[in-house]
Amino acid sequence: MKISLKPVQPSQRYVIDNLFRYYVYEMSGFLKLSPNSDGQYSFNPAILDPYWEESKNFHIPYFIYAEQDIAGFALVRRYPQQSELWDMGQFFVLRKYASQGIGHKAFKQVCIEHPGYWQIRVLKENHKALCFWKSAVQQFSGGVFTHTQELDIDLEMHFLRFEFKT
């Protein structure tokens, strides 16, 4: 299956907003979120504004495609506290495409587009995501990475840090 990344154009932001509700749903178990009175998992869309308002060098949104279908998204940014560090703001693959290697292939393409120092942050309770990210980082870092647990604002998270060279 052909996996590709395509930059999200400002006119396509609504698609990311729509997909982000599924991402929030997936995270709801870890963040103890409930649907709103309309039965939807909502979020403050302002959290995505930097991907369309800031310099493209600091916030870069991508669609993940499996063949011709949108399979998810990757929201890449420079980490605010360390601008030389790439950070996966959010990464989401739809359930239909889970466990097919799509996430690994998409992440590798992201790294190729943005070589350098990276960090991946994973919620402490999200064991499935941690397993995915440790596997991906192990593969793309040649096994050279650090894994720590730290506070990120107000959430305890796993931090995986490594360098990706082309």
C-alpha positions in Angstrom: 0.0 0.0 0.0 1.4 3.4 -1.0 1.7 5.8 1.9 2.3 9.5 1.3 2.3 12.8 3.1 0.6 15.9 1.7 0.9 19.3 3.2 -2.5 20.6 4.4 -3.5 23.8 2.7 -5.3 26.5 4.7 -8.5 25.9 2.7 -8.4 22.3 3.9 -8.2 23.1 7.6 -11.8 22.1 8.1 -10.7 18.5 7.3 -8.1 18.5 10.1 -10.8 20.0 12.4 -13.1 17.1 11.5 -10.4 14.4 11.9 -9.3 16.0 15.2 -12.6 15.0 16.8 -11.7 11.4 16.2 -8.3 12.1 17.7 -9.9 13.6 20.8 -12.2 10.6 21.0 -9.2 8.3 20.9 -7.5 10.3 23.7 -10.7 10.6 25.8 -10.0 7.5 27.8 -6.6 8.8 28.9 -7.7 12.4 29.5 -11.1 11.5 31.0 -13.0 13.5 28.4 -16.7 13.1 27.8 -18.8 14.1 24.8 -20.6 17.4 24.8 -24.4 17.8 25.1 -24.6 17.1 21.3 -22.8 13.8 21.7 -19.6 15.1 20.0 -16.1 15.1 21.3 -15.2 18.8 21.0 -12.0 20.7 21.3 -10.9 24.3 21.2 -10.0 24.8 17.5 -7.6 27.6 18.6 -5.1 25.0 19.6 -4.6 24.3 15.9 -4.3 27.9 14.8 -0.5 28.0 14.9 -0.4 25.5 12.1 -2.0 28.1 9.8 -0.9 31.4 11.4 2.8 30.8 12.2 5.7 30.5 9.9 5.6 27.3 8.0 9.1 26.6 9.4 7.7 26.2 12.9 4.2 24.5 12.5 3.7 22.1 9.6 0.4 20.1 9.1 0.3 17.0 6.9 -2.4 14.6 5.8 -1.4 11.0 5.8 -2.7 9.2 2.7 -3.1 5.5 2.2 -3.3 5.2 -1.6 -5.9 7.9 -2.4 -7.6 8.0 1.0 -6.9 10.2 3.9 -5.7 7.9 6.7 -4.8 10.5 9.3 -2.6 13.4 10.0 0.7 14.5 11.4 1.1 17.9 13.0 4.8 18.7 13.2 6.3 21.7 15.0 9.4 23.1 16.4 9.2 22.6 20.2 8.4 26.0 21.8 11.0 25.6 24.6 13.7 24.4 22.2 13.3 25.6 18.7 16.1 23.4 17.3 14.0 20.3 18.3 11.3 18.8 16.1 8.3 17.7 18.0 5.3 15.6 16.9 2.5 17.8 18.1 -0.2 15.3 17.2 -0.1 12.2 15.1 -3.2 10.2 14.2 -4.0 7.2 12.1 -7.7 6.2 11.6 -8.6 2.8 13.1 -9.3 1.4 9.6 -5.5 1.7 9.0 -4.2 0.7 12.4 -1.7 -2.2 12.6 -0.8 -2.1 8.9 2.5 -0.3 9.1 1.0 3.0 7.9 2.0 4.9 11.0 5.6 3.8 10.7 5.8 4.6 7.0 4.2 8.0 7.5 6.5 8.8 10.4 9.6 7.9 8.4 8.5 10.2 5.7 8.0 13.0 8.2 11.5 12.4 9.5 13.0 12.5 6.0 11.2 15.8 5.4 12.6 17.2 8.7 15.9 15.6 9.6 17.5 16.6 12.9 16.8 16.3 16.5 13.4 15.0 17.4 11.2 14.3 20.4 8.0 12.4 20.7 5.7 13.0 23.7 3.3 10.3 24.8 0.8 10.4 27.6 1.9 8.3 30.5 -1.2 6.1 30.4 -1.2 5.6 26.6 0.6 2.2 26.6 -0.5 1.4 23.0 0.9 4.7 21.6 4.1 4.2 23.7 4.6 0.8 22.1 4.1 2.2 18.6 6.5 5.1 19.2 9.2 3.1 20.8 9.1 0.7 17.9 9.2 3.5 15.3 11.9 5.5 17.1 14.0 2.3 17.6 13.8 1.6 13.9 14.5 5.2 12.6 17.1 6.1 15.1 19.2 3.0 14.7 18.4 2.2 18.3 20.0 5.4 19.6 17.5 7.3 21.6 16.6 8.4 25.2 13.4 7.6 27.0 12.4 9.7 30.0 9.3 10.6 31.9 8.8 14.3 32.5 6.1 16.8 33.2 4.9 18.6 30.1 3.1 21.7 31.4 0.6 19.7 33.6 0.7 16.2 32.3 3.2 13.5 33.0 4.5 12.1 29.7 7.0 9.8 28.1 9.6 11.7 26.1 11.5 9.8 23.4 14.4 11.9 21.9 16.6 11.0 19.0 18.4 12.3 16.0 17.3 11.4 12.5 20.0 11.8 9.8 19.3 11.4 6.1 
